[in-house]
Amino acid sequence: MRRTYDDLVQEASTVSVDGWDFSWLDGRAAEEWPSWGYSRLLGERMAAARAALDIQTGGGEILAGLPTLPPMIVATESWPPNLKLAASRLRPRGAWVVADDEEPRLPFRDGVFDLVSSRHPVVTWWEEIARVLRPGGTYFSQQVGPWSVAELTEYFMGPYDGSHRDPGNARAAAESAGLEVVDLRYERLRMEFCDVGAVIYFLRKVIWIVPGFSVERYEDKLRALHERIEAEGPFVAHSSRFLIEARRPRGQAA
């Protein structure tokens, strides 16, 4: 039995969107994963680190899933519901969870960490990352690339410029902060949304795709999208991801 538009909207509008666990979308949306395997690569680096920092950790899902954490591990997050989730997951594993306001300056001394990581940061503070890294330390991050999910943004908002997350800009910013980029990879990946509820949930959770999104504001477009999916099948979009690894030169003074 097919679910009505109103049923799908009601469910997707009330379910919690705390943290970065997207399992609610299982069977309702699908996305290809980058070929490099961020969690596996991060796990290898965490196992070799002595002191590490994870910036914008969300609900701590990524760190909590790693087999080994360094002797000193700190995670930062700004959104109170995510802070609570991160603390519940990470404190039992010996991690410190620190509230920040998503603005520089990072609340740490110079040259403290030999690894700084971040998965899908909203903004990368390259100067601050370089400052808190030890000489020889590494920043390792998977980031949202240019024009990510542009099809969904443009469906609701019309044409926009999604070029600001270009990997080349990240390289230039890292180098300007005195870091050496040792790895940079980019992929574009297929996404499918199988019902309008999946779209609503995704836009409530990933708020920068359609800034200011609400069901009430986009009622007409959501109803039209529901009818389109019912008639034609899943709404197809493409996510964009890049992996960047940058190192603070060993010769730099701490």
C-alpha positions in Angstrom: 0.0 0.0 0.0 1.4 3.3 -1.0 1.7 6.0 1.6 0.0 9.3 1.1 1.8 12.6 0.8 0.4 13.7 4.2 1.6 10.5 5.9 5.1 10.9 4.5 5.3 14.6 5.5 4.0 13.9 9.0 6.6 11.2 9.6 9.6 13.0 8.1 8.7 16.3 9.9 8.7 14.9 13.4 11.5 12.3 13.4 14.7 13.4 15.2 17.5 14.8 13.0 20.1 14.9 15.8 23.6 13.6 15.0 25.0 12.4 11.7 23.4 8.9 11.6 21.4 8.6 8.4 20.1 5.1 9.0 16.5 6.4 9.0 16.9 6.7 5.2 17.6 3.0 4.7 15.4 1.8 2.0 14.1 5.3 1.3 17.3 6.9 -0.2 20.6 5.7 -1.4 24.0 7.3 -2.0 27.2 5.9 -3.4 30.2 6.0 -1.1 33.6 7.5 -2.0 36.0 4.8 -3.1 38.7 5.8 -0.6 36.9 4.7 2.6 37.3 7.6 5.0 36.5 5.7 8.2 39.1 3.0 7.4 41.8 5.6 6.5 41.0 7.7 9.6 41.2 4.6 11.8 44.7 3.9 10.6 45.8 7.4 11.4 44.1 7.4 14.8 45.8 4.2 15.7 49.2 5.7 15.1 48.5 9.1 16.8 49.4 10.1 20.3 47.1 13.2 20.5 44.2 13.9 18.1 41.4 16.4 17.6 38.2 15.8 15.7 36.5 19.1 14.7 32.7 19.4 14.2 32.3 15.8 15.3 28.5 15.8 15.1 27.1 13.1 17.4 30.5 11.4 17.5 29.4 8.6 15.2 32.7 8.4 13.2 35.1 8.4 16.2 32.9 6.0 18.1 33.1 3.4 15.3 36.9 3.4 15.1 38.6 0.3 16.6 41.5 2.3 18.3 41.7 5.9 19.6 44.8 7.7 20.7 45.8 8.1 24.3 44.6 11.7 24.1 41.5 12.3 21.9 39.4 15.5 21.9 36.2 16.2 19.9 34.5 19.6 19.3 30.9 20.3 18.5 28.7 23.3 18.7 25.1 22.1 18.4 23.8 21.1 21.9 21.8 18.0 20.9 24.9 16.7 19.0 27.1 17.5 22.0 24.9 15.3 24.2 25.1 12.5 21.7 28.8 12.8 21.2 29.4 12.8 25.0 27.4 9.6 25.5 29.3 7.8 22.7 32.8 9.1 23.3 33.3 9.6 27.0 33.1 5.9 27.7 36.1 5.6 25.3 38.2 8.1 27.1 37.5 11.1 24.8 37.1 14.7 25.9 34.1 16.4 24.2 34.4 20.2 24.1 31.7 22.7 23.2 32.8 25.4 20.7 30.9 28.1 18.8 32.1 27.1 15.2 34.2 30.2 15.1 38.0 30.6 15.4 39.8 30.5 17.7 40.1 26.8 18.6 40.3 26.5 22.4 43.7 24.7 22.4 47.4 25.7 22.8 49.8 25.8 19.8 51.3 22.6 18.6 49.2 20.2 20.7 48.0 17.6 18.2 49.7 15.3 15.8 46.4 14.6 14.1 43.5 16.8 13.4 40.5 15.4 11.5 37.1 16.5 10.3 34.4 14.9 8.3 32.2 17.3 6.3 33.2 20.5 8.1 31.0 23.5 7.4 34.1 25.7 7.2 37.8 24.8 7.5 39.8 27.1 9.6 43.2 26.4 8.0 45.2 28.9 10.1 43.8 27.5 13.3 44.4 23.9 12.2 48.0 24.8 11.3 48.5 26.5 14.7 47.3 23.5 16.8 49.2 20.9 14.8 52.6 19.8 15.9 55.5 20.0 13.4 55.0 16.9 11.3 51.4 16.7 12.3 48.6 16.0 9.8 45.1 17.3 9.0 42.9 14.6 7.5 39.4 15.4 6.2 36.6 14.3 3.9 34.7 17.4 2.7 31.7 18.3 0.7 32.8 19.3 -2.8 31.4 21.7 -5.4 27.8 21.5 -6.6 26.9 18.8 -4.1 23.3 17.8 -4.4 22.8 20.7 -6.7 19.8 19.1 -8.4 17.9 19.3 -5.1 19.0 22.8 -4.3 18.0 24.1 -7.8 14.7 22.2 -7.7 13.6 24.3 -4.6 15.6 27.5 -5.1 16.5 27.9 -8.8 20.0 28.3 -10.2 22.8 29.0 -7.7 26.6 29.1 -7.6 27.9 25.9 -5.9 31.6 26.3 -6.9 32.9 27.7 -3.6 33.8 24.2 -2.3 36.2 23.5 -5.1 39.1 21.2 -4.0 41.6 23.5 -5.6 40.5 26.3 -3.3 41.1 24.0 -0.3 44.6 23.2 -1.6 45.4 26.9 -2.0 44.0 27.8 1.5 46.0 24.9 3.1 49.2 26.0 1.5 48.6 29.7 2.4 48.4 28.5 6.0 51.8 26.9 5.7 50.7 23.3 5.3 51.9 20.8 2.6 49.1 19.0 0.8 50.1 15.4 0.5 46.8 13.9 -0.9 43.8 15.4 -2.7 41.1 13.2 -4.3 37.7 14.1 -5.7 34.6 12.1 -6.7 31.0 12.8 -7.7 28.5 10.2 -6.5 24.9 9.2 -7.4 22.1 9.7 -4.9 18.4 8.6 -5.1 15.5 9.8 -3.1 12.6 7.3 -3.2 9.9 9.3 -1.5 9.2 12.9 -0.5 9.7 12.0 3.2 13.3 11.1 2.5 13.8 14.5 0.9 12.2 16.3 3.8 14.3 14.4 6.4 17.5 15.1 4.4 16.8 18.8 4.1 16.0 19.1 7.8 19.3 17.4 8.6 21.6 18.9 6.0 20.5 22.5 6.4 22.9 24.1 3.9 21.4 22.3 0.9 18.2 24.5 1.0 18.9 27.2 3.6 15.7 28.1 5.5 13.9 25.0 4.4 10.5 24.2 5.9 7.6 22.1 4.7 5.3 25.1 4.9 7.6 27.3 2.9 8.0 24.8 0.1 4.5 23.1 0.2 3.8 23.4 -3.5 7.1 22.2 -4.6 7.0 19.2 -2.2 3.6 18.1 -3.4 4.8 18.4 -7.0 7.9 16.4 -6.1 5.8 13.7 -4.5 3.7 13.4 -7.6 6.8 13.3 -9.8 8.4 10.5 -7.7 5.2 8.5 -7.7 4.9 8.8 -11.5 8.6 8.6 -12.6 10.5 6.9 -9.8 13.3 8.2 -7.5 14.6 11.8 -7.7 18.3 11.5 -8.8 21.0 13.9 -7.6 24.7 13.7 -7.2 26.8 14.4 -4.1 30.3 15.7 -4.4 33.2 14.7 -2.0 36.9 15.3 -1.7 39.6 13.9 0.6 42.4 16.2 1.6 45.5 15.4 3.7 47.8 18.2 4.6 50.9 18.2 6.8 52.7 20.8 8.9 56.3 20.7 7.9 58.7 19.3 10.5 61.0 22.3 10.2 58.4 24.7 11.4 58.7 26.0 14.9 56.0 24.9 17.3 
